[in-house]
Amino acid sequence: MRAARRRRTLTTSGLMVAGLALAGLTTTSTAQGDGTDESDAGQLQAATATAVDWSGLGQAPCPEGMTRRVSVGAYSMDSAIPQSRFTNGWGLVSSRDGSAARAVVSSSDPSDHFFLPYLEVSVDRRTMLGLSTRGTQGNSAYTRAQVNSVDLRVYADDSWDGRVYDVTAATDDEGGDLGTWFEHRSQSGATTRWDIDNVQVYTCRSAPVSRISGSDRYASAARIAATYPAGVPVAYLATGENFPDAIGASALAAHRGAPVLLTRSTSLPGDTAAQLDRLAPQRLVVLGGTGAVSSGVAREAGAYAGSTSRVTGATRYDVSAALAAAYSPGRPVLYVASGANFPDALAIGARAGDQGVPVLLTPQSGLHPAVEEQIARLDPGRIVVVGGPVAVSDTVVDQLRRHTSGSVTRITGSNRYAVASAIARQFDAEPSRVYVATGTAFPDALVGAARAGSQGVPVVLTRQDQLVSDARTALSALDPLRGVLLGGQGALSSVVMDQVGARVG
């Protein structure tokens, strides 16, 4: 492990409220629903351009581009409220993962509070307070947390949600000693409740992890395409509404150093058009028939290129075979993956692109004639089937043995994440970067695999909410210099970015 590279400190500061998608804004307003009309002592929390989205379950994340350094304190509320002797009015109630602390205030009990034990952190160390919360107050002026001089107005609605706050400023007040307390007050004598659970205080450090994302799959694909230089020899255009036509193109695009852009079937998204204008490809290849990419869209997109052609066929397997026709015979290896689902074919796309070899799709039960014809023509040195017998049957394996003098083997695993991890570990250790994409949707991984293959680096698949164990295994084995997440918070959460950041650099 490159320990020297991992010793990094954060030199920037700023205050952040979770759950606010405030890209580009640096305001001094408090969280939504503040409604405060009073002047409280202390330093009110401000929002920054970088939001942290968290459900409130599990480990709270750090801001984007950072990872957890030290867990200073964690309070689950499952057995007791911390420091019960200093608690006024709070009790335990069942929550979604055990017990939570609850305060109910009214005209007869207008204010409840409880205190966390004093905690100690280094002065000016990026320090965060995370908590899970729900309530009926509806006005965050009356649901309050305070960490030394940092005064937080915690908005809570009737559903559990997570909040993450930057309390770094509080570390200056008492030499790193943090005193944290929570107060719920009644507004005009109204009866309201406030629940708190999974309270965490922790510090963060900067990490070489970033995100490429846009407002939707088309914008995200355009952002990935923006990493290519202008004047590329070729670019590929595929529908963003389904995967079969484009899935075989990731390897070919990677081999040719070409971007893959996505479009709606009947209209060219503005982000896609802007990138085609910038890229000005010498040639544009449209993937699929007019049902996937209409003639009008192909003409509009083709206006940005020197020439336009289309790769199509009666089925996804015919399209796959047509793409394979671009390769000359005698390749050292050829990959075969299921055409019924996308994860295995996407995971192998970067590897095949790096090696300059094709990926062909197959039905589960037997080779499609057009695909088998191409495999026979290509006469590969060996064949690798991606996925287990449920994805690609042993019957297909037997058919493939007729078309190579070498071995026919499988890359398989217990699930899509294990397969992607096994593929990623075939790359050389310490790659310049590893791309991370969701394993539950195709667009980000499809476009990202083309870029990854062109750079000779892998793509790892994971769930939206957590870095799965197979992905962690791959990152630990590879020890990459940096991580790049593909897609926005809806594809990969800040928790995933935090967890990736802990394993790169």
N, C-alpha and C positions, 0 to 999 in steps of 0.2 A: 504494500500500500504506500502511495506517495504521501508520506506524513507531512512533509514540508508544504505541499500544496494545500493540505487540508487546514493548516493553521491560518485562518483568515478572520479578520475582525470587521465588524460593521462600522463604518464611519458616518453614515447618514442617519438622520433621525426623522421623526414625523409621527403624527398621531393618526390612528386608524380606527374606524368603526366597522365591524363585520356586517356583511349582508347588504352593503350599499354599493351598487355598481356605479362607481363615480369616476370612471376612466377619464382622465384629463382634468379633473376638478381638484382644487385644494381650497376647501371652504373651512369656515370656523363655526358652522352651525352644528348643533347637537343632533343626536340620532332622530329618526323619523318619529313623529308624534310627540315631540318634546312638549310644546304648549306651556313652557314655563313662563311665569310672569313675575318671578322674583329674582333677586340678586343674591346668589349663594357665594360664600367664600370658596376659595380654591380655584384650581385651573380646570376649566371645562374642557371635556374631550372634543377634539376636532376630527373631521374626516379627511382622509388623504386620497390620492388617486388610485391607490392599490387597495382593493377590498379583499377580505377573506370570507369565503363562503363556507359555512360549516353547519352540519345538521345538529350538532350538540352531542352526538354519540361518539364514543371512542376518544382518541387523542386529538386535542385541538391543534390546528395547523398554525404555522408561522405565515407572515406575509409572503406573497409571491416573490420568488428569487431568494428565499431564505429556507433554513431548516432548523429544527429544534437543537439547541445546544445543551441545556440542562433543564430537567424538571425540578422546579423549586418546591412546589407543593401541589397535592391533588386531594380532593375531598368529594367522595362519592355520595355521601349522605345516606348510605344504605343502613348503617347501624345507629348513627347519632349525628346530631348537628354539632359542628366543631365548637369547643369551648362553651358547653351548655350553661356554665355558671354565668357567662356574660350575655346570654341570649334572652331577649324579651319578646314573647309572643309567637315565636316560630315553633312549629312542630313538624313531625314527619308524616308524609302521605305517600301512597303508592304512585310510582311513576312508570314510564315505559321500560326502564331497565333496573327496577328495584324500588328504592325509596327516594323521595325528594324532600327538601325543606319547604314548608308552606307558611306564609303569613296571611292572616285574614284581618283586615282593618275595617273599622266602622266608626260611627259617631261615639260609641262607648269605648272603643280601643283604637285611637286615631293613629298610633305609630308603633311599629315593631322593628326590631333590629337584631342582627347577630354579627359576631366578629370572628375572623379567621385568626389563627395563631400568628404571631410575628414571624416574618420570613426574612432571610438575608440574601441579597444578591450583590454583585459588583456594581459600583456606581457607573452609570451611563451604559450598562450592558442592555441591549435591546430586550425589553421585558414585556411580557404579554399577560393579560388576564382573560381567560376563556371560561364561559359558563353556558349551561343549557338553561333555558328559561321559558316560562309561559305565564299568562296572567289575564286578569279581566279589568285591570285598571284603565288601560287605553290611553294613559297620559304619562309619558316617561319622566315628567317632573316629579312624580311621586313614587317611582321605583328606581332607587338610587344605589350606586356602589361608589365607594370612595377608597382610593389607595393613596395614603398620605394627602398631598395637596391636589391630586388628580381626581376631579369630580366627574363621575360618569352617570349619565341619565340612560337607563337601560329600558329600551322599548320592549314590551312583551305582549304578544297577542295570545289567543286561547289555544294555540297549537305549539307544541314543543319546537324550539329552534335554538340554534347556537349563536352566541355573540362572542366576538374576540376584540379586545381593546389593547392598544399600545399604552402601557403605563410607565414607559422608560423615564419620563420626567419625574416620577415619584422616587426614583432611586437617588436623586440628588438631595432629597429633603433631610434624611437622617442617616447619611453615610451608607446607604444600601439597605437599611432596615425598612421593611414594608409592613405597614399596618392596614389591613383591608377589612372593611365592614359594609354591610348591606342594610338599607333602610327602606321600609315600605310605609307610606303615609296615606291617610284617607283624604280624598279630595272632597271638600265640603260635606264631610260626614258620610259619604257613600260607602257601602259595604263592597269591598273588592278583595281579591286574593292575588298573591304572587308566589310562584313556585320557582325554586332554584335547585339545580342539580349539576353534578359533574364539573365542579369548580376547579380550575387549573391555573397555576402561576408558573411561568416557564420563560426561559430566555432563548433567543434565536441568534443565529449567525448567518452571514451571507453565504450563498452556495452557488456554484456554477450551473444553475438550472433556469430554464426560460420556457416560454410558451409561444407557439405560433397559432393564432386563432383569429377568427373573424366573427361577424354577426350571425353567419349561418355556414353551412357546408361549402357553399360556393365561394364565399368570402375567405374562408379558411384555406381552401385550395388555392385561391389567388394569392394569399399571403405566402404560402409555400412556394408557389411559382415565382414570387418576387425575389426569392433567393438565387434564381438563375440569372445569368447575364443576358442582356439584350442581344438579339441577333442569333438565337439558337437555330441550329439546322432544321430541327423538327419539333413540333409540339403536338400533343394528343388532346382530343376533346371528347369527353364521355358524358353520358347522362349521370346526374347526381341522384337519380330517383331509384336506381337499381344497380346491382353490381356485375352481372354476368359478362356484359360486353367489354367492360374495362378491366376486369380482374386479371386477365392474361396479359394486359398491356403494361402492368407495373414493371415486370422484368425487362421487357423490351425497351421501355422508356428509360429505365435505369441504365441499361447497357449503352444506350445512345446519348445519355446525358440530357434527356429531354423531359420537360415538365408535362404533367397531366393536369388538365383543367376540367372543371365540371360545369355542366349547363342544365337548365331545365329543358324539357323536350321541345317546348314550343316558344321559348323566349330565352335570349342570351342575357344572363345576369350582368349588371353593370360592372361588378368587380372582375368578372371573367373577361369582359370586353376590354377593360382598362389594362389588364395584364397582357392580353394578346396585342394590344396597341404598343405597349412598352417592349414586349419580347420581339415583335416583328419577325416571327419564325419564317425561315425560307420555305417551309412546307408545313401544312396542317393536316393531320390525320384524324378524321372523324370516326369514332368507334360505334358500330351498331347501325341498324337500319333507321329508316325515317320515323318509325314508331318510337325509337329511343332519342334520336336527335333529328328534328324535322329538317326538311330541305331549306326552309327559310332561315333557321338557326345556322345551318351549315354555310349558307351563302353569306350571312352577316358576319360570322366568325372568319370565314375565308377571306374577307376583304382585308384582314390584317396580315395575311400571309402571302408568300409568293405564289404558292399553288395549294390546292386542296384535293385530297383523296378520301375515300371512305373504305373502311374494312367492315364487311358485313357478311351475313350468312343466315340460313334458315333457323339455326339454333345457336345457343351460346357455344356449343362445341364446334360448330362450323366456324364461328368467329375466332375461337381459340386456335383452331387449325390454321386459319388464314394468317393469324399473327405469327405462328410458328414458321410459316413459309418464308419469313424474312431471314431466318437463320440458315447458314450453310451446313451441309452434312458433316458428320464426324466430330461433333462436340463431345467433350469428355464426359459430360453427364447431362441428363435430362430429368426434369421433375414433373411428376404427375400428381394432381390434387383434385379433390372433389369439386364439381361444378354446381353442386346443390347448395353449398353454403360457402361463405367467404373467408373465415378466419385462417384456415390452413394455407390457402392459395396466397393470401395477402402476406402471411408471415414468411413464406418462402420467396416472395417477390424480390425483396432486397438482396437476399443471398444469391438468387439466380442472376439478378442484374449485375451484381458484382463479378460473378464468374462469366458473364456473357453467354448464358445458356437459357433455353426456353423453359417455360412452365405451361403444360397442357392440362386441360380440364377433362374430367371423365364423369360419366354417370357412375353411381355406386356399383351397379351390377355387371357392367361390361363396357369395353371401350366403344366409343362412337366410331363409325367407319372412317369419317374424315380425320379424326384424331389419330386413329391407328395408321392411316395412310401416311400422315406426316411423321409419325414416330419411325415408321419403316424407312422413310426417305432420309431422316436425320441420322439414323444408324449410330446412336450414341454409344460411348464407351461403357457406360453403366446407366442405370435408371434408379431414381429414388422416388418412392411413393410417400407422400406427405399425409399423415393421418392413419388411423387404425382401420380395421376391417369394416367398422360401421360406416366410415366415410368412403373408403375405397376397398372393395371386396377382394378376397383372395383370388377370385376368378379373374379380376383385372390383372393382378400380379402374374398369374399364369400366362395370360395373353401377352403381357409385356416381355416375358422371358424369351419370346420368339423374335424380339426385335433388338437384342443386344447380345454381344458375345461376353459381356461382363456381368456383374451382379445386378440383381434387383432387390433392393432393401427398402426398409421403411424408416421414417422419422415419425415417432408416435409419442403419445403421452396420455395421461388420464383425462385431459380436457384441452381446450384451445390454448390456454395460457401455458400449459406444460409443453405443448408442441412448439409454440412460439419461443419459449425459453430454450428448448433444445436446439432450435435453429439458430438463435442468437449466439449461443455458446460456440458455434462453429466459426465465428469470426475471430480474428486475432484479438488478444487481450489489449487493454488500454487504447481502445479506439478514440478518435477525436471527440466523438459524441455518440449517444444512443438516443434514438427516437422512441417515445412512449406514446401509444395510442390505445383508445378503448377497444376492447374485444367484442363489444356488443353492437357496433355499427361499422359500416364499411368505409364511408367517404374519407375520413382522416387517414386511416391506415393505408388505403389504396393510393392516395396521392403521396403520402409520406414514404411508402415503400419505394416508390420510384426515385425520390430524392435520396433516401438512405442508400439504396443500391448504387447510385451514381457517385456517392462519396465513400463507398466501401464500408459502411457501418450498418448495424442491425436495427430492427424495429422490435420492440417488446410490447406485448399486449397485456392489458390489465383491466380491472373493473373501474367503474366511475368513482367509487367512493374510497377504495383502498388499493394500495399496491399489493397485488396478490403474491403469495409465497413463491410461486414459480418465477415471477418477474424479479422478485428480490434475489432469488438464486442466480438468475442471469446477470443482474447488475453486479452482484458480489464477485462472480467469476470473471466478468469482463473488466471491471474497474475502469469505467470510462472517464474521460476528462471532464465531460459535461453531459447534462441531460436536456433534451428538448421535448416538451409535451406538445402533442398535436391536438388542437381543438380547445374550446373554451371550458368554462366551469361545468357546463352541462355534460361534457364528454369526460373530462378528468377534473376532479375537484382539487381545491387547494391542499387537502390532506395528501393526495397523491403527489403533488408537487413537493410538498414538505418531505415526504418519504423518499422520493427520488433524490432530492437534494442531499439527503443524508448518506447517499451511496455513490455519489459522483465527486469528481474533483480531486 
